[in-house]
Amino acid sequence: MDYERIQVLLEPFQRQRLEQAAKDSHRSLSAIIRDLVQKYLEEQRKAELRKAAEILRDDYLNDPELTAFHVLDGEELHA
């Protein structure tokens, strides 16, 4: 896997806690930070999807063309 080097400034307390977490889990400080960044990005993506769903919810509830096929629910479809 390719990684890019960046510089991050942390408060001393943050660095100490992260280093302890790395030591306790037998992992590198970089691996801990990459995991935290990944979790943050996943949370942001979920928030974006939640916001999009909220925006579209009103259309879905009020536009009969978007729900026209609900009568097919439960029916078997044959090719």
C-alpha atoms as an extended CHARMM CRD file, in Angstrom:
* protein
*
        79  EXT
         1         1  MET       CA              0.0000000000        0.0000000000        0.0000000000  PROA      1               0.0000000000
         2         2  ASP       CA              1.2420000000        3.4430000000       -0.8650000000  PROA      2               0.0000000000
         3         3  TYR       CA              1.2960000000        6.1220000000        1.7890000000  PROA      3               0.0000000000
         4         4  GLU       CA              1.9340000000        9.8250000000        1.5880000000  PROA      4               0.0000000000
         5         5  ARG       CA              3.9830000000       11.5810000000        4.2080000000  PROA      5               0.0000000000
         6         6  ILE       CA              2.3730000000       14.5450000000        5.9240000000  PROA      6               0.0000000000
         7         7  GLN       CA              3.2210000000       16.6170000000        8.9260000000  PROA      7               0.0000000000
         8         8  VAL       CA              0.6780000000       16.9680000000       11.7140000000  PROA      8               0.0000000000
         9         9  LEU       CA              1.0530000000       19.1830000000       14.7380000000  PROA      9               0.0000000000
        10        10  LEU       CA             -0.3740000000       17.7050000000       17.9310000000  PROA      10              0.0000000000
        11        11  GLU       CA             -0.6070000000       18.9530000000       21.4520000000  PROA      11              0.0000000000
        12        12  PRO       CA              1.8550000000       17.1440000000       23.7280000000  PROA      12              0.0000000000
        13        13  PHE       CA             -1.0150000000       15.4460000000       25.5720000000  PROA      13              0.0000000000
        14        14  GLN       CA             -2.4630000000       14.1590000000       22.2940000000  PROA      14              0.0000000000
        15        15  ARG       CA              0.8540000000       12.7280000000       21.2010000000  PROA      15              0.0000000000
        16        16  GLN       CA              1.4090000000       11.0490000000       24.5660000000  PROA      16              0.0000000000
        17        17  ARG       CA             -2.0300000000        9.4360000000       24.5010000000  PROA      17              0.0000000000
        18        18  LEU       CA             -1.6170000000        8.2620000000       20.9200000000  PROA      18              0.0000000000
        19        19  GLU       CA              1.8370000000        6.8480000000       21.6230000000  PROA      19              0.0000000000
        20        20  GLN       CA              0.4400000000        4.9910000000       24.6390000000  PROA      20              0.0000000000
        21        21  ALA       CA             -2.4220000000        3.6280000000       22.5450000000  PROA      21              0.0000000000
        22        22  ALA       CA              0.0840000000        2.4530000000       19.9250000000  PROA      22              0.0000000000
        23        23  LYS       CA              2.2450000000        0.8070000000       22.5600000000  PROA      23              0.0000000000
        24        24  ASP       CA             -0.7380000000       -0.8680000000       24.2470000000  PROA      24              0.0000000000
        25        25  SER       CA             -1.9940000000       -2.2790000000       20.9410000000  PROA      25              0.0000000000
        26        26  HSD       CA              1.4730000000       -3.2200000000       19.6320000000  PROA      26              0.0000000000
        27        27  ARG       CA              0.9760000000       -1.0200000000       16.5960000000  PROA      27              0.0000000000
        28        28  SER       CA              2.7570000000        1.9590000000       15.1460000000  PROA      28              0.0000000000
        29        29  LEU       CA              1.7260000000        5.5260000000       15.8560000000  PROA      29              0.0000000000
        30        30  SER       CA              1.1570000000        5.9470000000       12.1180000000  PROA      30              0.0000000000
        31        31  ALA       CA             -1.2240000000        2.9700000000       12.0190000000  PROA      31              0.0000000000
        32        32  ILE       CA             -3.2390000000        4.3920000000       14.9170000000  PROA      32              0.0000000000
        33        33  ILE       CA             -3.4960000000        7.7900000000       13.2170000000  PROA      33              0.0000000000
        34        34  ARG       CA             -4.4610000000        6.2150000000        9.8560000000  PROA      34              0.0000000000
        35        35  ASP       CA             -7.2490000000        4.2740000000       11.6010000000  PROA      35              0.0000000000
        36        36  LEU       CA             -8.5250000000        7.4420000000       13.2720000000  PROA      36              0.0000000000
        37        37  VAL       CA             -8.5040000000        9.3130000000        9.9710000000  PROA      37              0.0000000000
        38        38  GLN       CA            -10.3530000000        6.4340000000        8.2660000000  PROA      38              0.0000000000
        39        39  LYS       CA            -13.0240000000        6.3820000000       10.9790000000  PROA      39              0.0000000000
        40        40  TYR       CA            -13.4540000000       10.1450000000       10.6340000000  PROA      40              0.0000000000
        41        41  LEU       CA            -13.8220000000        9.8710000000        6.8540000000  PROA      41              0.0000000000
        42        42  GLU       CA            -16.4010000000        7.0810000000        7.2390000000  PROA      42              0.0000000000
        43        43  GLU       CA            -18.3910000000        9.1890000000        9.7140000000  PROA      43              0.0000000000
        44        44  GLN       CA            -18.3080000000       12.1160000000        7.2850000000  PROA      44              0.0000000000
        45        45  ARG       CA            -19.5340000000        9.8960000000        4.4410000000  PROA      45              0.0000000000
        46        46  LYS       CA            -22.3990000000        8.5920000000        6.5700000000  PROA      46              0.0000000000
        47        47  ALA       CA            -23.3230000000       12.1670000000        7.4900000000  PROA      47              0.0000000000
        48        48  GLU       CA            -23.3560000000       13.1100000000        3.7880000000  PROA      48              0.0000000000
        49        49  LEU       CA            -25.6110000000       10.1620000000        2.9510000000  PROA      49              0.0000000000
        50        50  ARG       CA            -27.9080000000       10.9850000000        5.8750000000  PROA      50              0.0000000000
        51        51  LYS       CA            -28.1870000000       14.5950000000        4.6850000000  PROA      51              0.0000000000
        52        52  ALA       CA            -28.9470000000       13.4820000000        1.1110000000  PROA      52              0.0000000000
        53        53  ALA       CA            -31.6350000000       11.0910000000        2.3870000000  PROA      53              0.0000000000
        54        54  GLU       CA            -33.2210000000       13.8660000000        4.4270000000  PROA      54              0.0000000000
        55        55  ILE       CA            -33.2770000000       16.1490000000        1.3760000000  PROA      55              0.0000000000
        56        56  LEU       CA            -34.8930000000       13.4570000000       -0.7850000000  PROA      56              0.0000000000
        57        57  ARG       CA            -37.3330000000       12.2060000000        1.8730000000  PROA      57              0.0000000000
        58        58  ASP       CA            -39.9160000000       14.9200000000        1.2310000000  PROA      58              0.0000000000
        59        59  ASP       CA            -39.8610000000       14.1970000000       -2.5160000000  PROA      59              0.0000000000
        60        60  TYR       CA            -40.2620000000       10.4880000000       -1.8940000000  PROA      60              0.0000000000
        61        61  LEU       CA            -43.2030000000       10.9850000000        0.4640000000  PROA      61              0.0000000000
        62        62  ASN       CA            -45.0010000000       13.4930000000       -1.7590000000  PROA      62              0.0000000000
        63        63  ASP       CA            -44.2120000000       12.5190000000       -5.3540000000  PROA      63              0.0000000000
        64        64  PRO       CA            -46.5130000000        9.6900000000       -6.5030000000  PROA      64              0.0000000000
        65        65  GLU       CA            -44.2460000000        8.9260000000       -9.4630000000  PROA      65              0.0000000000
        66        66  LEU       CA            -41.4750000000        7.9240000000       -7.0900000000  PROA      66              0.0000000000
        67        67  THR       CA            -43.7210000000        5.4260000000       -5.3120000000  PROA      67              0.0000000000
        68        68  ALA       CA            -45.8140000000        4.2540000000       -8.2780000000  PROA      68              0.0000000000
        69        69  PHE       CA            -44.4310000000        0.7360000000       -8.1050000000  PROA      69              0.0000000000
        70        70  HSD       CA            -45.2950000000        0.1180000000       -4.4590000000  PROA      70              0.0000000000
        71        71  VAL       CA            -48.2420000000       -1.9860000000       -5.6160000000  PROA      71              0.0000000000
        72        72  LEU       CA            -45.7090000000       -4.5940000000       -6.7530000000  PROA      72              0.0000000000
        73        73  ASP       CA            -44.4450000000       -5.1220000000       -3.2230000000  PROA      73              0.0000000000
        74        74  GLY       CA            -44.9380000000       -8.7360000000       -2.2880000000  PROA      74              0.0000000000
        75        75  GLU       CA            -45.8600000000       -9.8610000000       -5.7900000000  PROA      75              0.0000000000
        76        76  GLU       CA            -43.6770000000      -12.3310000000       -7.6050000000  PROA      76              0.0000000000
        77        77  LEU       CA            -42.2080000000      -11.1150000000      -10.8720000000  PROA      77              0.0000000000
        78        78  HSD       CA            -41.6410000000      -13.5540000000      -13.7210000000  PROA      78              0.0000000000
        79        79  ALA       CA            -39.3120000000      -13.0580000000      -16.6480000000  PROA      79              0.0000000000
